[in-house]
Amino acid sequence: MGRFDVDYPHVRSNADIVAVFAGYNVALRGDGEQRKGCCPFHDDDRTSLSVNVRKRLFNCHACGTGGNIIKLVQLL
């Protein structure tokens, strides 16, 4: 297997977290810096997931899952 060299600081500061969620069919509502949606990490029928677009962070207020964009991709 080949090895991938990933520039994690570059990914953390430049990747579009909204596009990553969209790529996994997670719809986010809202405009601006804060977005909300249903958490993909548990059976969620409420908008318990908060996403900070500028900081590229997410947090679910129901299950407690959260982190940065790298953690998001690891979990999904």
Residue pairs with C-beta under 8 A, 6 or more apart in sequence:
8 70
11 69
11 70
12 56
12 68
12 69
12 70
13 56
15 56
15 69
17 51
17 53
17 56
17 57
17 58
17 69
17 72
18 28
18 35
18 51
18 53
20 69
20 72
20 73
20 76
21 27
21 28
21 37
21 40
21 51
21 58
21 72
22 28
24 40
24 76
26 37
26 38
26 40
26 49
27 37
27 38
28 35
28 36
28 37
28 49
28 51
29 35
29 36
29 37
29 47
30 36
32 53
33 52
33 53
33 54
34 50
34 51
34 52
34 53
35 50
35 51
35 53
36 47
36 49
36 50
36 51
37 47
37 49
37 51
38 44
38 45
38 46
38 47
38 48
38 49
39 48
39 49
39 60
39 62
39 63
39 65
40 49
40 76
41 60
41 63
41 65
41 75
42 60
42 62
42 63
42 65
44 60
44 62
44 63
46 62
48 60
48 61
48 62
48 63
49 58
49 59
49 60
49 61
50 58
50 59
50 60
50 61
51 57
51 58
52 58
56 68
56 69
57 66
57 67
57 68
57 69
58 66
58 67
58 72
59 65
59 66
60 66
65 75
67 75
